[in-house]
Amino acid sequence: MPIKKSAKKYMRITAKNTLRNNIVTGTVKSAVKKTREAVNAGDLGQAKEWQKKAAKALDKATQKKVIKKNTAARKKSRLKALVKKAVKK
């Protein structure tokens, strides 16, 4: 447990940031997961919708500096390729 006032404040800030980060990453993960599930189920319309939502969630997470820009770009690219491949079949 910290003794100094500034260390206590930093602990509060860290806890608040961790909570926010967990919420943002949770929305990203669920959107990506639902996109993959829709592709596996063969529901292409739903997959496209979830792919858009996942891209939006990834962009917001990048904006809030929860994930890095290249990580978001890579995940969006892979999701888009997955949906595109499913549509071609």
C-alpha positions as CSV (number, residue, x, y, z in Angstrom):
1,M,0.0,0.0,0.0
2,P,1.4,3.4,-0.9
3,I,2.2,6.0,1.7
4,K,2.7,9.1,-0.3
5,K,-0.3,11.1,-1.5
6,S,0.8,11.1,-5.1
7,A,1.2,7.4,-5.1
8,K,-2.3,6.9,-3.7
9,K,-3.7,9.2,-6.5
10,Y,-1.8,7.2,-9.1
11,M,-3.4,4.0,-7.8
12,R,-6.8,5.6,-8.2
13,I,-6.0,6.7,-11.7
14,T,-4.6,3.3,-12.7
15,A,-7.8,1.6,-11.3
16,K,-10.0,3.9,-13.3
17,N,-8.0,3.5,-16.5
18,T,-7.9,-0.3,-16.1
19,L,-11.7,-0.4,-15.8
20,R,-12.1,1.7,-18.9
21,N,-9.6,-0.4,-20.8
22,N,-11.4,-3.6,-19.9
23,I,-14.7,-2.3,-21.1
24,V,-13.3,-1.1,-24.4
25,T,-11.4,-4.4,-25.0
26,G,-14.5,-6.3,-24.1
27,T,-16.5,-4.6,-26.7
28,V,-13.8,-5.2,-29.3
29,K,-13.5,-8.8,-28.4
30,S,-17.2,-9.5,-28.5
31,A,-17.7,-7.8,-31.8
32,V,-14.8,-9.7,-33.4
33,K,-16.1,-13.0,-31.9
34,K,-19.6,-12.4,-33.2
35,T,-18.3,-11.6,-36.6
36,R,-16.4,-14.9,-36.7
37,E,-19.4,-16.8,-35.3
38,A,-21.6,-15.3,-38.0
39,V,-19.1,-16.4,-40.7
40,N,-18.9,-19.9,-39.4
41,A,-22.7,-20.1,-39.2
42,G,-22.9,-19.0,-42.8
43,D,-25.0,-15.9,-42.0
44,L,-23.3,-13.4,-44.4
45,G,-25.6,-10.4,-43.8
46,Q,-25.1,-10.7,-40.1
47,A,-21.3,-11.1,-40.6
48,K,-21.1,-7.9,-42.6
49,E,-23.0,-6.0,-40.0
50,W,-20.8,-7.3,-37.2
51,Q,-17.6,-6.7,-39.2
52,K,-18.6,-3.0,-39.5
53,K,-19.3,-2.9,-35.7
54,A,-16.0,-4.5,-35.0
55,A,-14.1,-2.0,-37.2
56,K,-15.8,0.8,-35.4
57,A,-15.0,-0.6,-32.0
58,L,-11.4,-1.1,-33.0
59,D,-11.1,2.5,-34.3
60,K,-12.6,3.7,-31.0
61,A,-10.1,1.6,-29.0
62,T,-7.3,3.0,-31.0
63,Q,-8.5,6.5,-30.5
64,K,-8.6,6.0,-26.7
65,K,-5.1,4.5,-26.9
66,V,-6.2,1.1,-25.5
67,I,-4.7,-0.8,-28.5
68,K,-2.1,0.3,-31.0
69,K,-2.9,1.6,-34.4
70,N,-1.2,-1.3,-36.3
71,T,-2.9,-3.9,-34.1
72,A,-6.3,-2.4,-35.0
73,A,-5.4,-2.2,-38.7
74,R,-4.2,-5.9,-38.7
75,K,-7.4,-7.1,-36.9
76,K,-9.7,-5.1,-39.2
77,S,-7.8,-6.4,-42.3
78,R,-8.1,-10.0,-41.2
79,L,-11.7,-9.7,-40.4
80,K,-12.5,-8.1,-43.7
81,A,-10.6,-10.8,-45.5
82,L,-12.5,-13.5,-43.6
83,V,-15.9,-12.0,-44.5
84,K,-14.9,-11.4,-48.1
85,K,-13.7,-15.0,-48.4
86,A,-17.0,-16.3,-47.0
87,V,-19.0,-14.1,-49.4
88,K,-17.1,-15.5,-52.4
89,K,-17.9,-19.1,-51.5
